[in-house]
Amino acid sequence: MSDSFAARFAATRAAVGPLCWGLDPSSDLLEEWGLGDTPEGLDGFVDIALEAAVGAVGIIKAQSAFYERQGWRGIRTLGRLTEQARSAGLLVIIDAKRGDVGSTNDAYAQAYLGKDAPLACDALTVHPYLGLGAMDGFIARAHASKSCVLIVTRSSNPEGRNVQSATHAGQSVESGLLGEIGRRNGELTTDDLGPIGAVVAPVHITPPLDLVSARAIFLAPGLGAQGASVQDVAEVFATCRDRVIPSASRSLLSAGPDVAHLADRVSDMARTCRDLLAVS
Amino acid sequence: MSDSFAARFAATRAAVGPLCWGLDPSSDLLEEWGLGDTPEGLDGFVDIALEAAVGAVGIIKAQSAFYERQGWRGIRTLGRLTEQARSAGLLVIIDAKRGDVGSTNDAYAQAYLGKDAPLACDALTVHPYLGLGAMDGFIARAHASKSCVLIVTRSSNPEGRNVQSATHAGQSVESGLLGEIGRRNGELTTDDLGPIGAVVAPVHITPPLDLVSARAIFLAPGLGAQGASVQDVAEVFATCRDRVIPSASRSLLSAGPDVAHLADRVSDMARTCRDLLAVS
């Protein structure tokens, strides 16, 4: 893989737009789709989702929790989804929000980043509660393998504000993280964008974050069912529309389980994202 | 299971002391033990660790990262470890530091808490970067299944201070969390201790946290290789020595792979913990 994650995203964005389809097979969804809340039902979900995704969207995101809840068989299915999707040319984000002390982060990085990883993906989400300073293992492996580590910075749920907006040394936690991401990306590459991305929800909060200086790709979750519109994404990321990956899950999955219906719903949303997030 | 996690811990503590043995099969350790850094090597590690643990210690902690890095086979082994250890009467903590928005936390809770969970354990660690307010799913399942959710509050690594000591509404993030844990535990039970515990490192930081009001079991990681002594645990948790689970990993694993040597090392540390953390 010769191109950086940022370059692969730019190519995907040019071809089909920046939309990411979140594959969140909850218990309710598996039942609604008539598949059953079992490892076999999860396998059926993945077959349908893959068929609908290829050609309709350029990026998928698997929320690890919904695979973990089927035990090791669910993780086996997550591995299959990731491999088959990447083979079909899709970019795959595993939304795992891992994070720990340094030596443990090294082990998580070995699980998800780089071609020898059993669950190798294009980008992995991590949480910074134990500090960005403990993430050298994630960052080094993302850089070496041309993948991306997406640090949860501002989440889409209001319950996170007490932590994320708390202040340290005159800065909010989330602003401090973005500043540090920008500094580290600048050390790692002379490209516009580095291997450290951030998860920033498309919510209107003042003061706005300094997104541009982070030199980062942004994952913007919460489109649709969680209340944000593509217009919100366009406004919150107005300074860097070509760096944002808007992600929608339940609002797309509700068109299933018919593959054609799903693909239409996803294609429509992908077009809307491409149009409204065009860089003028 | 009729007793709460706190009651099961109290019984374990009275029998063999409060020590928790952290089972962290890193790549280096698997090679040092001559097992090989493979799923089969991990299986061999688990066999040795289980044989050494039973009778020597009352609680084990599996660090999920070291199982995830072997892919789905590693998770299958983690499930076997958890089941066999619990069948042998050990309490099992899965150190996964999961955490997300509410609907995703529900899915994580279904994976790890309660008897129908594929990886059912006695206690699960979670991180609060997306807010304790998003953790109703974890808390409800822990309460209903008499297990425990351990919220990472103050970690053992210095890199976490920027987030954990940041202030919101005049309180540090970590103090605010402990206060909220105490309030929620008080709502859930009239017992001394509730189903919401906290991970608090045995490090000397001023001002000290108000531990007693949290009505919580504490997991205190970082004993040994990470620099803290049992005496540090006794001092930091002086106000609530009967509520703390000190955890040691690498300093015990370095006695392996000989089962008898391992069991001796673990027994010695268990006795030290029982003596130094006795409530006078």
Interface residues (C-beta under 8 A of the other chain):
Chain A: D24 S26 S27 Q63 A65 F66 E68 R69 Q70 G71 W72 R73 G74 I75 R76 L78 G79 D95 K97 R98 G99 D100 V101 G102 S103 T104 N105 A107 Y108 Q110 A111 Y112 A117 P118 L119 H127 P128 Y129 L130 G131 L132 G133 A134 V152 S155 S156 N157 P158 E159 G160 R161 N162 V163 Q164 S165 A166 T167 H168 A169 S172 V173 G176 Q226
Chain B: D24 S26 S27 Q63 A65 F66 E68 R69 Q70 G71 W72 R73 G74 I75 R76 L78 G79 D95 K97 R98 G99 D100 V101 G102 S103 T104 N105 A107 Y108 Q110 A111 Y112 A117 P118 L119 H127 P128 Y129 L130 G131 L132 G133 A134 V152 S155 S156 N157 P158 E159 G160 R161 N162 V163 Q164 S165 A166 T167 H168 A169 S172 V173 G176 Q226
